[in-house]
């Protein structure tokens, strides 16, 4: 991705000096608000610079900087009872749109944050003993041990690349040779350069890439004790022995289970530790899932899963969490997940949808990395 700058941004119109500050009209804000008073869409250069540090906005998917500016503009429009080109009703509609694009605000914080930036600012190491304190061992555990891992990362084109950040966190967590399952053409990744990589060209879609990745992980290592598949916008705490911790606590419960390392907002347990996902609940976006060998074989050979793409008009190229949910509910497979979450979802742009990012119930409001 070519770095963006205010001077090269095609959305900036007629840059000019106002007193000692450089301002310009933002054509994206102008297209959204449709106001005739162009001064309402004037943006200072500092805001343009902040926008360029985020992902490139579109009318359907604006970044947090543009969302903040849009909310401020429309707040003024609503207070004035509407302006030429934008009624009060339209102003409120735009405010609701802007709110959906703003990052979450944790309790006690004055300003919103985006999970991508917050992760990059984290520091401090979590010891194994501290992780046990924060996420206690399951009440019961299987006698199956985990030492041999098969690990994969699914990736696809997105406007804000996250693969290098994901892989860096994966390496620090204890896994150094994941297989990259790349769906379509993406920019070269420095961290992925030495990893085995499977490139699907042309692009197959999220669910086919997810399913084929699981099949290939098994075919590459049919003797693995655990198969882990994570998305390229998932990250582990920066400095924490996550692999060592998991090898000590897998598998929770008394029967074969799936483990989700990611717990989205709204799915937290009543207290710290491991708990099961309710029936019919979605599997946290399938951001980071672990399967024991026998369950993985059952999943990739199951008729419910194999015929998933046939059961809708759009042929189910996306929505793979639904396939996992349908399968685990059909067979009564428990899904365990931790509170706080062992993984954070940092994607500020979606590789699947034109609009969709780690806000609301698409991020972990309780994340182990935030406790370091």
SETOR-933147 format. One record per residue (C-alpha): residue number from 1; x, y, z. Coordinates in steps of 0.2 Angstrom, whole numbers, always signed. Example, Ala and Ser with C-alpha at 12.3 -4.5 7.8 and 13.67 -1.06 7.14 Angstrom:
2
<node><resi>1</resi><px>+62</px><py>-22</py><pz>+39</pz></node>
<node><resi>2</resi><px>+68</px><py>-5</py><pz>+36</pz></node>
END
This chain:
372
<node><resi>1</resi><px>+0</px><py>+0</py><pz>+0</pz></node>
<node><resi>2</resi><px>+7</px><py>+17</py><pz>-5</pz></node>
<node><resi>3</resi><px>+8</px><py>+28</py><pz>+10</pz></node>
<node><resi>4</resi><px>-5</px><py>+42</py><pz>+10</pz></node>
<node><resi>5</resi><px>-1</px><py>+60</py><pz>+14</pz></node>
<node><resi>6</resi><px>-12</px><py>+76</py><pz>+14</pz></node>
<node><resi>7</resi><px>-2</px><py>+83</py><pz>-1</pz></node>
<node><resi>8</resi><px>-7</px><py>+68</py><pz>-11</pz></node>
<node><resi>9</resi><px>-24</px><py>+65</py><pz>-5</pz></node>
<node><resi>10</resi><px>-37</px><py>+67</py><pz>-20</pz></node>
<node><resi>11</resi><px>-51</px><py>+71</py><pz>-7</pz></node>
<node><resi>12</resi><px>-43</px><py>+88</py><pz>-2</pz></node>
<node><resi>13</resi><px>-49</px><py>+102</py><pz>-13</pz></node>
<node><resi>14</resi><px>-42</px><py>+120</py><pz>-13</pz></node>
<node><resi>15</resi><px>-30</px><py>+120</py><pz>+1</pz></node>
<node><resi>16</resi><px>-28</px><py>+137</py><pz>+8</pz></node>
<node><resi>17</resi><px>-22</px><py>+147</py><pz>+23</pz></node>
<node><resi>18</resi><px>-35</px><py>+153</py><pz>+36</pz></node>
<node><resi>19</resi><px>-25</px><py>+164</py><pz>+48</pz></node>
<node><resi>20</resi><px>-10</px><py>+153</py><pz>+52</pz></node>
<node><resi>21</resi><px>-19</px><py>+137</py><pz>+49</pz></node>
<node><resi>22</resi><px>-20</px><py>+127</py><pz>+32</pz></node>
<node><resi>23</resi><px>-37</px><py>+121</py><pz>+28</pz></node>
<node><resi>24</resi><px>-45</px><py>+112</py><pz>+14</pz></node>
<node><resi>25</resi><px>-62</px><py>+106</py><pz>+9</pz></node>
<node><resi>26</resi><px>-65</px><py>+87</py><pz>+10</pz></node>
<node><resi>27</resi><px>-74</px><py>+81</py><pz>-5</pz></node>
<node><resi>28</resi><px>-79</px><py>+65</py><pz>+4</pz></node>
<node><resi>29</resi><px>-87</px><py>+75</py><pz>+18</pz></node>
<node><resi>30</resi><px>-95</px><py>+86</py><pz>+5</pz></node>
<node><resi>31</resi><px>-103</px><py>+71</py><pz>-4</pz></node>
<node><resi>32</resi><px>-109</px><py>+64</py><pz>+12</pz></node>
<node><resi>33</resi><px>-117</px><py>+80</py><pz>+19</pz></node>
<node><resi>34</resi><px>-122</px><py>+88</py><pz>+3</pz></node>
<node><resi>35</resi><px>-123</px><py>+105</py><pz>+11</pz></node>
<node><resi>36</resi><px>-121</px><py>+120</py><pz>+0</pz></node>
<node><resi>37</resi><px>-111</px><py>+130</py><pz>+13</pz></node>
<node><resi>38</resi><px>-93</px><py>+123</py><pz>+9</pz></node>
<node><resi>39</resi><px>-86</px><py>+130</py><pz>+24</pz></node>
<node><resi>40</resi><px>-94</px><py>+117</py><pz>+34</pz></node>
<node><resi>41</resi><px>-83</px><py>+104</py><pz>+26</pz></node>
<node><resi>42</resi><px>-67</px><py>+113</py><pz>+29</pz></node>
<node><resi>43</resi><px>-54</px><py>+102</py><pz>+37</pz></node>
<node><resi>44</resi><px>-37</px><py>+107</py><pz>+45</pz></node>
<node><resi>45</resi><px>-21</px><py>+99</py><pz>+39</pz></node>
<node><resi>46</resi><px>-19</px><py>+90</py><pz>+56</pz></node>
<node><resi>47</resi><px>-35</px><py>+81</py><pz>+53</pz></node>
<node><resi>48</resi><px>-30</px><py>+76</py><pz>+36</pz></node>
<node><resi>49</resi><px>-13</px><py>+70</py><pz>+42</pz></node>
<node><resi>50</resi><px>-23</px><py>+59</py><pz>+55</pz></node>
<node><resi>51</resi><px>-34</px><py>+52</py><pz>+42</pz></node>
<node><resi>52</resi><px>-19</px><py>+47</py><pz>+31</pz></node>
<node><resi>53</resi><px>-12</px><py>+37</py><pz>+46</pz></node>
<node><resi>54</resi><px>-29</px><py>+27</py><pz>+46</pz></node>
<node><resi>55</resi><px>-36</px><py>+17</py><pz>+31</pz></node>
<node><resi>56</resi><px>-42</px><py>+25</py><pz>+16</pz></node>
<node><resi>57</resi><px>-60</px><py>+30</py><pz>+18</pz></node>
<node><resi>58</resi><px>-74</px><py>+27</py><pz>+6</pz></node>
<node><resi>59</resi><px>-92</px><py>+34</py><pz>+6</pz></node>
<node><resi>60</resi><px>-98</px><py>+16</py><pz>+12</pz></node>
<node><resi>61</resi><px>-84</px><py>+14</py><pz>+25</pz></node>
<node><resi>62</resi><px>-76</px><py>+29</py><pz>+33</pz></node>
<node><resi>63</resi><px>-62</px><py>+28</py><pz>+45</pz></node>
<node><resi>64</resi><px>-63</px><py>+34</py><pz>+63</pz></node>
<node><resi>65</resi><px>-55</px><py>+51</py><pz>+59</pz></node>
<node><resi>66</resi><px>-68</px><py>+55</py><pz>+45</pz></node>
<node><resi>67</resi><px>-82</px><py>+48</py><pz>+56</pz></node>
<node><resi>68</resi><px>-77</px><py>+60</py><pz>+70</pz></node>
<node><resi>69</resi><px>-77</px><py>+75</py><pz>+58</pz></node>
<node><resi>70</resi><px>-94</px><py>+70</py><pz>+51</pz></node>
<node><resi>71</resi><px>-102</px><py>+68</py><pz>+68</pz></node>
<node><resi>72</resi><px>-96</px><py>+85</py><pz>+73</pz></node>
<node><resi>73</resi><px>-102</px><py>+93</py><pz>+57</pz></node>
<node><resi>74</resi><px>-119</px><py>+85</py><pz>+58</pz></node>
<node><resi>75</resi><px>-121</px><py>+89</py><pz>+76</pz></node>
<node><resi>76</resi><px>-120</px><py>+107</py><pz>+71</pz></node>
<node><resi>77</resi><px>-132</px><py>+105</py><pz>+57</pz></node>
<node><resi>78</resi><px>-145</px><py>+97</py><pz>+69</pz></node>
<node><resi>79</resi><px>-143</px><py>+111</py><pz>+82</pz></node>
<node><resi>80</resi><px>-146</px><py>+124</py><pz>+68</pz></node>
<node><resi>81</resi><px>-162</px><py>+115</py><pz>+63</pz></node>
<node><resi>82</resi><px>-155</px><py>+110</py><pz>+46</pz></node>
<node><resi>83</resi><px>-145</px><py>+119</py><pz>+33</pz></node>
<node><resi>84</resi><px>-147</px><py>+120</py><pz>+14</pz></node>
<node><resi>85</resi><px>-144</px><py>+103</py><pz>+7</pz></node>
<node><resi>86</resi><px>-145</px><py>+94</py><pz>+23</pz></node>
<node><resi>87</resi><px>-161</px><py>+92</py><pz>+34</pz></node>
<node><resi>88</resi><px>-161</px><py>+88</py><pz>+52</pz></node>
<node><resi>89</resi><px>-167</px><py>+71</py><pz>+48</pz></node>
<node><resi>90</resi><px>-153</px><py>+68</py><pz>+36</pz></node>
<node><resi>91</resi><px>-141</px><py>+75</py><pz>+49</pz></node>
<node><resi>92</resi><px>-147</px><py>+63</py><pz>+62</pz></node>
<node><resi>93</resi><px>-145</px><py>+48</py><pz>+49</pz></node>
<node><resi>94</resi><px>-127</px><py>+53</py><pz>+46</pz></node>
<node><resi>95</resi><px>-124</px><py>+54</py><pz>+64</pz></node>
<node><resi>96</resi><px>-130</px><py>+36</py><pz>+67</pz></node>
<node><resi>97</resi><px>-119</px><py>+31</py><pz>+52</pz></node>
<node><resi>98</resi><px>-104</px><py>+40</py><pz>+60</pz></node>
<node><resi>99</resi><px>-107</px><py>+32</py><pz>+77</pz></node>
<node><resi>100</resi><px>-106</px><py>+15</py><pz>+69</pz></node>
<node><resi>101</resi><px>-89</px><py>+19</py><pz>+62</pz></node>
<node><resi>102</resi><px>-81</px><py>+27</py><pz>+78</pz></node>
<node><resi>103</resi><px>-70</px><py>+16</py><pz>+89</pz></node>
<node><resi>104</resi><px>-77</px><py>+9</py><pz>+106</pz></node>
<node><resi>105</resi><px>-75</px><py>+19</py><pz>+122</pz></node>
<node><resi>106</resi><px>-70</px><py>+8</py><pz>+137</pz></node>
<node><resi>107</resi><px>-76</px><py>+13</py><pz>+154</pz></node>
<node><resi>108</resi><px>-66</px><py>+27</py><pz>+162</pz></node>
<node><resi>109</resi><px>-59</px><py>+33</py><pz>+145</pz></node>
<node><resi>110</resi><px>-63</px><py>+50</py><pz>+139</pz></node>
<node><resi>111</resi><px>-59</px><py>+47</py><pz>+121</pz></node>
<node><resi>112</resi><px>-62</px><py>+32</py><pz>+109</pz></node>
<node><resi>113</resi><px>-48</px><py>+21</py><pz>+103</pz></node>
<node><resi>114</resi><px>-45</px><py>+9</py><pz>+89</pz></node>
<node><resi>115</resi><px>-39</px><py>-8</py><pz>+93</pz></node>
<node><resi>116</resi><px>-25</px><py>-8</py><pz>+80</pz></node>
<node><resi>117</resi><px>-17</px><py>+8</py><pz>+88</pz></node>
<node><resi>118</resi><px>-20</px><py>+2</py><pz>+106</pz></node>
<node><resi>119</resi><px>-11</px><py>-15</py><pz>+102</pz></node>
<node><resi>120</resi><px>+4</px><py>-6</py><pz>+95</pz></node>
<node><resi>121</resi><px>+6</px><py>+5</py><pz>+111</pz></node>
<node><resi>122</resi><px>+5</px><py>-10</py><pz>+123</pz></node>
<node><resi>123</resi><px>+20</px><py>-14</py><pz>+134</pz></node>
<node><resi>124</resi><px>+24</px><py>-25</py><pz>+148</pz></node>
<node><resi>125</resi><px>+26</px><py>-43</py><pz>+150</pz></node>
<node><resi>126</resi><px>+14</px><py>-56</py><pz>+157</pz></node>
<node><resi>127</resi><px>+22</px><py>-71</py><pz>+167</pz></node>
<node><resi>128</resi><px>+14</px><py>-88</py><pz>+166</pz></node>
<node><resi>129</resi><px>+9</px><py>-86</py><pz>+184</pz></node>
<node><resi>130</resi><px>+0</px><py>-70</py><pz>+181</pz></node>
<node><resi>131</resi><px>-10</px><py>-78</py><pz>+166</pz></node>
<node><resi>132</resi><px>-15</px><py>-91</py><pz>+178</pz></node>
<node><resi>133</resi><px>-21</px><py>-78</py><pz>+190</pz></node>
<node><resi>134</resi><px>-31</px><py>-69</py><pz>+176</pz></node>
<node><resi>135</resi><px>-38</px><py>-84</py><pz>+167</pz></node>
<node><resi>136</resi><px>-38</px><py>-98</py><pz>+180</pz></node>
<node><resi>137</resi><px>-37</px><py>-116</py><pz>+174</pz></node>
<node><resi>138</resi><px>-53</px><py>-125</py><pz>+169</pz></node>
<node><resi>139</resi><px>-62</px><py>-134</py><pz>+183</pz></node>
<node><resi>140</resi><px>-60</px><py>-150</py><pz>+173</pz></node>
<node><resi>141</resi><px>-48</px><py>-155</py><pz>+159</pz></node>
<node><resi>142</resi><px>-46</px><py>-169</py><pz>+147</pz></node>
<node><resi>143</resi><px>-31</px><py>-181</py><pz>+148</pz></node>
<node><resi>144</resi><px>-26</px><py>-177</py><pz>+131</pz></node>
<node><resi>145</resi><px>-10</px><py>-168</py><pz>+130</pz></node>
<node><resi>146</resi><px>-5</px><py>-155</py><pz>+117</pz></node>
<node><resi>147</resi><px>+13</px><py>-153</py><pz>+111</pz></node>
<node><resi>148</resi><px>+12</px><py>-155</py><pz>+92</pz></node>
<node><resi>149</resi><px>+4</px><py>-140</py><pz>+84</pz></node>
<node><resi>150</resi><px>-3</px><py>-136</py><pz>+67</pz></node>
<node><resi>151</resi><px>-5</px><py>-118</py><pz>+65</pz></node>
<node><resi>152</resi><px>-13</px><py>-107</py><pz>+51</pz></node>
<node><resi>153</resi><px>-17</px><py>-89</py><pz>+47</pz></node>
<node><resi>154</resi><px>-30</px><py>-85</py><pz>+34</pz></node>
<node><resi>155</resi><px>-27</px><py>-68</py><pz>+25</pz></node>
<node><resi>156</resi><px>-35</px><py>-58</py><pz>+11</pz></node>
<node><resi>157</resi><px>-34</px><py>-41</py><pz>+3</pz></node>
<node><resi>158</resi><px>-39</px><py>-27</py><pz>+15</pz></node>
<node><resi>159</resi><px>-36</px><py>-8</py><pz>+15</pz></node>
<node><resi>160</resi><px>-27</px><py>-8</py><pz>+31</pz></node>
<node><resi>161</resi><px>-15</px><py>-22</py><pz>+31</pz></node>
<node><resi>162</resi><px>-14</px><py>-32</py><pz>+48</pz></node>
<node><resi>163</resi><px>-4</px><py>-48</py><pz>+43</pz></node>
<node><resi>164</resi><px>+13</px><py>-42</py><pz>+49</pz></node>
<node><resi>165</resi><px>+6</px><py>-37</py><pz>+66</pz></node>
<node><resi>166</resi><px>-4</px><py>-53</py><pz>+68</pz></node>
<node><resi>167</resi><px>+12</px><py>-64</py><pz>+64</pz></node>
<node><resi>168</resi><px>+23</px><py>-54</py><pz>+75</pz></node>
<node><resi>169</resi><px>+11</px><py>-57</py><pz>+90</pz></node>
<node><resi>170</resi><px>+10</px><py>-76</py><pz>+85</pz></node>
<node><resi>171</resi><px>+29</px><py>-77</py><pz>+85</pz></node>
<node><resi>172</resi><px>+30</px><py>-69</py><pz>+102</pz></node>
<node><resi>173</resi><px>+16</px><py>-81</py><pz>+109</pz></node>
<node><resi>174</resi><px>+26</px><py>-96</py><pz>+105</pz></node>
<node><resi>175</resi><px>+22</px><py>-102</py><pz>+87</pz></node>
<node><resi>176</resi><px>+36</px><py>-98</py><pz>+74</pz></node>
<node><resi>177</resi><px>+31</px><py>-107</py><pz>+58</pz></node>
<node><resi>178</resi><px>+12</px><py>-104</py><pz>+54</pz></node>
<node><resi>179</resi><px>+6</px><py>-108</py><pz>+37</pz></node>
<node><resi>180</resi><px>-1</px><py>-93</py><pz>+28</pz></node>
<node><resi>181</resi><px>-17</px><py>-96</py><pz>+18</pz></node>
<node><resi>182</resi><px>-18</px><py>-81</py><pz>+6</pz></node>
<node><resi>183</resi><px>-35</px><py>-79</py><pz>-3</pz></node>
<node><resi>184</resi><px>-31</px><py>-67</py><pz>-18</pz></node>
<node><resi>185</resi><px>-17</px><py>-55</py><pz>-21</pz></node>
<node><resi>186</resi><px>-10</px><py>-45</py><pz>-6</pz></node>
<node><resi>187</resi><px>+5</px><py>-34</py><pz>-4</pz></node>
<node><resi>188</resi><px>+21</px><py>-43</py><pz>+1</pz></node>
<node><resi>189</resi><px>+22</px><py>-46</py><pz>+20</pz></node>
<node><resi>190</resi><px>+39</px><py>-45</py><pz>+28</pz></node>
<node><resi>191</resi><px>+34</px><py>-56</py><pz>+43</pz></node>
<node><resi>192</resi><px>+27</px><py>-69</py><pz>+31</pz></node>
<node><resi>193</resi><px>+42</px><py>-70</py><pz>+20</pz></node>
<node><resi>194</resi><px>+49</px><py>-86</py><pz>+28</pz></node>
<node><resi>195</resi><px>+32</px><py>-94</py><pz>+32</pz></node>
<node><resi>196</resi><px>+25</px><py>-108</py><pz>+21</pz></node>
<node><resi>197</resi><px>+12</px><py>-100</py><pz>+10</pz></node>
<node><resi>198</resi><px>-3</px><py>-106</py><pz>+0</pz></node>
<node><resi>199</resi><px>-10</px><py>-93</py><pz>-12</pz></node>
<node><resi>200</resi><px>-27</px><py>-95</py><pz>-19</pz></node>
<node><resi>201</resi><px>-29</px><py>-86</py><pz>-36</pz></node>
<node><resi>202</resi><px>-41</px><py>-81</py><pz>-41</pz></node>
<node><resi>203</resi><px>-49</px><py>-77</py><pz>-24</pz></node>
<node><resi>204</resi><px>-60</px><py>-91</py><pz>-17</pz></node>
<node><resi>205</resi><px>-70</px><py>-82</py><pz>-4</pz></node>
<node><resi>206</resi><px>-69</px><py>-82</py><pz>+15</pz></node>
<node><resi>207</resi><px>-78</px><py>-99</py><pz>+19</pz></node>
<node><resi>208</resi><px>-69</px><py>-109</py><pz>+5</pz></node>
<node><resi>209</resi><px>-52</px><py>-102</py><pz>+11</pz></node>
<node><resi>210</resi><px>-56</px><py>-106</py><pz>+29</pz></node>
<node><resi>211</resi><px>-62</px><py>-124</py><pz>+25</pz></node>
<node><resi>212</resi><px>-48</px><py>-128</py><pz>+13</pz></node>
<node><resi>213</resi><px>-35</px><py>-121</py><pz>+26</pz></node>
<node><resi>214</resi><px>-41</px><py>-133</py><pz>+39</pz></node>
<node><resi>215</resi><px>-40</px><py>-148</py><pz>+27</pz></node>
<node><resi>216</resi><px>-23</px><py>-143</py><pz>+22</pz></node>
<node><resi>217</resi><px>-17</px><py>-141</py><pz>+40</pz></node>
<node><resi>218</resi><px>-22</px><py>-159</py><pz>+43</pz></node>
<node><resi>219</resi><px>-14</px><py>-165</py><pz>+27</pz></node>
<node><resi>220</resi><px>+2</px><py>-156</py><pz>+31</pz></node>
<node><resi>221</resi><px>+2</px><py>-163</py><pz>+49</pz></node>
<node><resi>222</resi><px>-9</px><py>-178</py><pz>+52</pz></node>
<node><resi>223</resi><px>-1</px><py>-181</py><pz>+69</pz></node>
<node><resi>224</resi><px>-5</px><py>-164</py><pz>+77</pz></node>
<node><resi>225</resi><px>-12</px><py>-163</py><pz>+94</pz></node>
<node><resi>226</resi><px>-20</px><py>-146</py><pz>+91</pz></node>
<node><resi>227</resi><px>-25</px><py>-137</py><pz>+75</pz></node>
<node><resi>228</resi><px>-26</px><py>-118</py><pz>+77</pz></node>
<node><resi>229</resi><px>-33</px><py>-107</py><pz>+63</pz></node>
<node><resi>230</resi><px>-33</px><py>-88</py><pz>+66</pz></node>
<node><resi>231</resi><px>-38</px><py>-73</py><pz>+55</pz></node>
<node><resi>232</resi><px>-25</px><py>-60</py><pz>+50</pz></node>
<node><resi>233</resi><px>-32</px><py>-47</py><pz>+61</pz></node>
<node><resi>234</resi><px>-31</px><py>-57</py><pz>+77</pz></node>
<node><resi>235</resi><px>-17</px><py>-53</py><pz>+89</pz></node>
<node><resi>236</resi><px>-11</px><py>-61</py><pz>+105</pz></node>
<node><resi>237</resi><px>-4</px><py>-50</py><pz>+120</pz></node>
<node><resi>238</resi><px>+13</px><py>-43</py><pz>+115</pz></node>
<node><resi>239</resi><px>+24</px><py>-52</py><pz>+128</pz></node>
<node><resi>240</resi><px>+15</px><py>-67</py><pz>+136</pz></node>
<node><resi>241</resi><px>+19</px><py>-86</py><pz>+135</pz></node>
<node><resi>242</resi><px>+2</px><py>-90</py><pz>+127</pz></node>
<node><resi>243</resi><px>+8</px><py>-107</py><pz>+120</pz></node>
<node><resi>244</resi><px>+15</px><py>-113</py><pz>+136</pz></node>
<node><resi>245</resi><px>-1</px><py>-108</py><pz>+145</pz></node>
<node><resi>246</resi><px>-12</px><py>-117</py><pz>+132</pz></node>
<node><resi>247</resi><px>-2</px><py>-133</py><pz>+133</pz></node>
<node><resi>248</resi><px>-5</px><py>-133</py><pz>+152</pz></node>
<node><resi>249</resi><px>-24</px><py>-131</py><pz>+151</pz></node>
<node><resi>250</resi><px>-30</px><py>-140</py><pz>+135</pz></node>
<node><resi>251</resi><px>-43</px><py>-147</py><pz>+134</pz></node>
<node><resi>252</resi><px>-56</px><py>-140</py><pz>+145</pz></node>
<node><resi>253</resi><px>-71</px><py>-150</py><pz>+150</pz></node>
<node><resi>254</resi><px>-75</px><py>-169</py><pz>+150</pz></node>
<node><resi>255</resi><px>-78</px><py>-172</py><pz>+132</pz></node>
<node><resi>256</resi><px>-70</px><py>-167</py><pz>+115</pz></node>
<node><resi>257</resi><px>-72</px><py>-148</py><pz>+112</pz></node>
<node><resi>258</resi><px>-68</px><py>-133</py><pz>+102</pz></node>
<node><resi>259</resi><px>-58</px><py>-119</py><pz>+110</pz></node>
<node><resi>260</resi><px>-61</px><py>-101</py><pz>+105</pz></node>
<node><resi>261</resi><px>-46</px><py>-90</py><pz>+110</pz></node>
<node><resi>262</resi><px>-56</px><py>-74</py><pz>+106</pz></node>
<node><resi>263</resi><px>-71</px><py>-68</py><pz>+117</pz></node>
<node><resi>264</resi><px>-80</px><py>-54</py><pz>+109</pz></node>
<node><resi>265</resi><px>-89</px><py>-41</py><pz>+119</pz></node>
<node><resi>266</resi><px>-106</px><py>-48</py><pz>+125</pz></node>
<node><resi>267</resi><px>-99</px><py>-66</py><pz>+126</pz></node>
<node><resi>268</resi><px>-89</px><py>-64</py><pz>+142</pz></node>
<node><resi>269</resi><px>-92</px><py>-76</py><pz>+156</pz></node>
<node><resi>270</resi><px>-99</px><py>-72</py><pz>+173</pz></node>
<node><resi>271</resi><px>-81</px><py>-72</py><pz>+181</pz></node>
<node><resi>272</resi><px>-63</px><py>-74</py><pz>+175</pz></node>
<node><resi>273</resi><px>-59</px><py>-91</py><pz>+168</pz></node>
<node><resi>274</resi><px>-66</px><py>-103</py><pz>+155</pz></node>
<node><resi>275</resi><px>-84</px><py>-105</py><pz>+151</pz></node>
<node><resi>276</resi><px>-95</px><py>-113</py><pz>+137</pz></node>
<node><resi>277</resi><px>-104</px><py>-104</py><pz>+123</pz></node>
<node><resi>278</resi><px>-123</px><py>-105</py><pz>+124</pz></node>
<node><resi>279</resi><px>-132</px><py>-116</py><pz>+111</pz></node>
<node><resi>280</resi><px>-136</px><py>-107</py><pz>+94</pz></node>
<node><resi>281</resi><px>-123</px><py>-93</py><pz>+99</pz></node>
<node><resi>282</resi><px>-111</px><py>-89</py><pz>+85</pz></node>
<node><resi>283</resi><px>-93</px><py>-93</py><pz>+88</pz></node>
<node><resi>284</resi><px>-86</px><py>-76</py><pz>+90</pz></node>
<node><resi>285</resi><px>-83</px><py>-73</py><pz>+72</pz></node>
<node><resi>286</resi><px>-71</px><py>-88</py><pz>+71</pz></node>
<node><resi>287</resi><px>-57</px><py>-76</py><pz>+74</pz></node>
<node><resi>288</resi><px>-46</px><py>-89</py><pz>+83</pz></node>
<node><resi>289</resi><px>-51</px><py>-107</py><pz>+84</pz></node>
<node><resi>290</resi><px>-43</px><py>-123</py><pz>+91</pz></node>
<node><resi>291</resi><px>-48</px><py>-141</py><pz>+87</pz></node>
<node><resi>292</resi><px>-42</px><py>-157</py><pz>+94</pz></node>
<node><resi>293</resi><px>-37</px><py>-170</py><pz>+80</pz></node>
<node><resi>294</resi><px>-52</px><py>-181</py><pz>+80</pz></node>
<node><resi>295</resi><px>-64</px><py>-166</py><pz>+80</pz></node>
<node><resi>296</resi><px>-55</px><py>-158</py><pz>+66</pz></node>
<node><resi>297</resi><px>-57</px><py>-174</py><pz>+56</pz></node>
<node><resi>298</resi><px>-76</px><py>-174</py><pz>+60</pz></node>
<node><resi>299</resi><px>-78</px><py>-156</py><pz>+55</pz></node>
<node><resi>300</resi><px>-70</px><py>-157</py><pz>+38</pz></node>
<node><resi>301</resi><px>-79</px><py>-173</py><pz>+33</pz></node>
<node><resi>302</resi><px>-96</px><py>-168</py><pz>+40</pz></node>
<node><resi>303</resi><px>-110</px><py>-167</py><pz>+28</pz></node>
<node><resi>304</resi><px>-117</px><py>-151</py><pz>+36</pz></node>
<node><resi>305</resi><px>-101</px><py>-142</py><pz>+33</pz></node>
<node><resi>306</resi><px>-97</px><py>-149</py><pz>+16</pz></node>
<node><resi>307</resi><px>-114</px><py>-144</py><pz>+9</pz></node>
<node><resi>308</resi><px>-114</px><py>-127</py><pz>+18</pz></node>
<node><resi>309</resi><px>-111</px><py>-117</py><pz>+2</pz></node>
<node><resi>310</resi><px>-126</px><py>-125</py><pz>-7</pz></node>
<node><resi>311</resi><px>-139</px><py>-120</py><pz>+6</pz></node>
<node><resi>312</resi><px>-141</px><py>-101</py><pz>+1</pz></node>
<node><resi>313</resi><px>-143</px><py>-90</py><pz>-14</pz></node>
<node><resi>314</resi><px>-126</px><py>-82</py><pz>-12</pz></node>
<node><resi>315</resi><px>-118</px><py>-99</py><pz>-11</pz></node>
<node><resi>316</resi><px>-110</px><py>-94</py><pz>+6</pz></node>
<node><resi>317</resi><px>-93</px><py>-87</py><pz>+1</pz></node>
<node><resi>318</resi><px>-93</px><py>-79</py><pz>+18</pz></node>
<node><resi>319</resi><px>-101</px><py>-82</py><pz>+35</pz></node>
<node><resi>320</resi><px>-90</px><py>-96</py><pz>+40</pz></node>
<node><resi>321</resi><px>-94</px><py>-94</py><pz>+59</pz></node>
<node><resi>322</resi><px>-112</px><py>-99</py><pz>+54</pz></node>
<node><resi>323</resi><px>-105</px><py>-115</py><pz>+47</pz></node>
<node><resi>324</resi><px>-96</px><py>-119</py><pz>+64</pz></node>
<node><resi>325</resi><px>-111</px><py>-114</py><pz>+74</pz></node>
<node><resi>326</resi><px>-123</px><py>-126</py><pz>+64</pz></node>
<node><resi>327</resi><px>-110</px><py>-140</py><pz>+65</pz></node>
<node><resi>328</resi><px>-107</px><py>-139</py><pz>+84</pz></node>
<node><resi>329</resi><px>-126</px><py>-137</py><pz>+88</pz></node>
<node><resi>330</resi><px>-130</px><py>-152</py><pz>+76</pz></node>
<node><resi>331</resi><px>-118</px><py>-163</py><pz>+86</pz></node>
<node><resi>332</resi><px>-118</px><py>-155</py><pz>+103</pz></node>
<node><resi>333</resi><px>-100</px><py>-150</py><pz>+103</pz></node>
<node><resi>334</resi><px>-96</px><py>-138</py><pz>+117</pz></node>
<node><resi>335</resi><px>-86</px><py>-123</py><pz>+113</pz></node>
<node><resi>336</resi><px>-75</px><py>-116</py><pz>+127</pz></node>
<node><resi>337</resi><px>-69</px><py>-98</py><pz>+128</pz></node>
<node><resi>338</resi><px>-59</px><py>-87</py><pz>+140</pz></node>
<node><resi>339</resi><px>-63</px><py>-72</py><pz>+151</pz></node>
<node><resi>340</resi><px>-53</px><py>-61</py><pz>+148</pz></node>
<node><resi>341</resi><px>-50</px><py>-64</py><pz>+129</pz></node>
<node><resi>342</resi><px>-33</px><py>-72</py><pz>+124</pz></node>
<node><resi>343</resi><px>-35</px><py>-63</py><pz>+107</pz></node>
<node><resi>344</resi><px>-40</px><py>-46</py><pz>+102</pz></node>
<node><resi>345</resi><px>-48</px><py>-42</py><pz>+85</pz></node>
<node><resi>346</resi><px>-39</px><py>-27</py><pz>+78</pz></node>
<node><resi>347</resi><px>-46</px><py>-26</py><pz>+60</pz></node>
<node><resi>348</resi><px>-52</px><py>-8</py><pz>+56</pz></node>
<node><resi>349</resi><px>-57</px><py>-14</py><pz>+39</pz></node>
<node><resi>350</resi><px>-65</px><py>-30</py><pz>+34</pz></node>
<node><resi>351</resi><px>-58</px><py>-42</py><pz>+21</pz></node>
<node><resi>352</resi><px>-76</px><py>-48</py><pz>+17</pz></node>
<node><resi>353</resi><px>-88</px><py>-33</py><pz>+19</pz></node>
<node><resi>354</resi><px>-87</px><py>-16</py><pz>+12</pz></node>
<node><resi>355</resi><px>-91</px><py>-10</py><pz>+30</pz></node>
<node><resi>356</resi><px>-86</px><py>-19</py><pz>+46</pz></node>
<node><resi>357</resi><px>-72</px><py>-17</py><pz>+59</pz></node>
<node><resi>358</resi><px>-68</px><py>-21</py><pz>+77</pz></node>
<node><resi>359</resi><px>-80</px><py>-11</py><pz>+86</pz></node>
<node><resi>360</resi><px>-96</px><py>-15</py><pz>+96</pz></node>
<node><resi>361</resi><px>-97</px><py>-34</py><pz>+98</pz></node>
<node><resi>362</resi><px>-83</px><py>-37</py><pz>+85</pz></node>
<node><resi>363</resi><px>-69</px><py>-33</py><pz>+98</pz></node>
<node><resi>364</resi><px>-64</px><py>-40</py><pz>+115</pz></node>
<node><resi>365</resi><px>-69</px><py>-27</py><pz>+128</pz></node>
<node><resi>366</resi><px>-59</px><py>-38</py><pz>+141</pz></node>
<node><resi>367</resi><px>-42</px><py>-43</py><pz>+133</pz></node>
<node><resi>368</resi><px>-28</px><py>-51</py><pz>+142</pz></node>
<node><resi>369</resi><px>-16</px><py>-39</py><pz>+133</pz></node>
<node><resi>370</resi><px>-24</px><py>-24</py><pz>+141</pz></node>
<node><resi>371</resi><px>-20</px><py>-31</py><pz>+158</pz></node>
<node><resi>372</resi><px>-1</px><py>-31</py><pz>+156</pz></node>
END
